[in-house]
Amino acid sequence: MDKRILVIGYGNTMRGDDGFGRYVIACLLQEEFGDNVTIIERHQLGLELAEDLSATDFVIFLDIHCSNTVGEQMCKRIAVDNTIPITFSHHLTPGTLLACTQAIYGIMPQAILISIGSNLFDHGSHLSPTVAALVEPAADLARTLIFYITDECKLPANL
């Protein structure tokens, strides 16, 4: 049985490098991965995504993270984060979304975050040159993970 995979790229494309995840999604949407893969983009993570996560086995999040090292790449498994956010707007992390999915639906997909570091979030609709150069490599990593999960029905052991 094919495992269901959800890929979510999120960020604000009007705040410089914050839109990174959505640019990666734009690359991935140019391809056909099959019926078991759903690719979506969002401005930010919202509680409504818990329903989408409840209908999947694996989720790959694509985002930027705040770092003084612009271009620093991170790829890691995401665990449930039971920290209660002050608000469910702008503060919902992938781990918190997993916790909400588990609490509401009793289901928790396995999750990975692919993220690039930046501190360039000024107003503007363009990625910095360093981060822009990492969009396609991040899309390649997401493709590799999608194909691995599709073939092996599990996450790579080294994550």
Buried (B, 14 or more C-beta within 10 A) or exposed (E): EEBBBBBBBBBBBEBBBBBBBBBBBBBBBEEEBEEBBBBEBBBBBBBEBBEBBBEBBBBBBBBBBEBEEBBBBEBEEBEBBEEEBEEBEEEBBBBBBBBBBBEEEEBBBBBBBBBBBBBBBEEBEEBBEBBEEBBEEBBEBBBEBBEEBBEEEEBEEEE
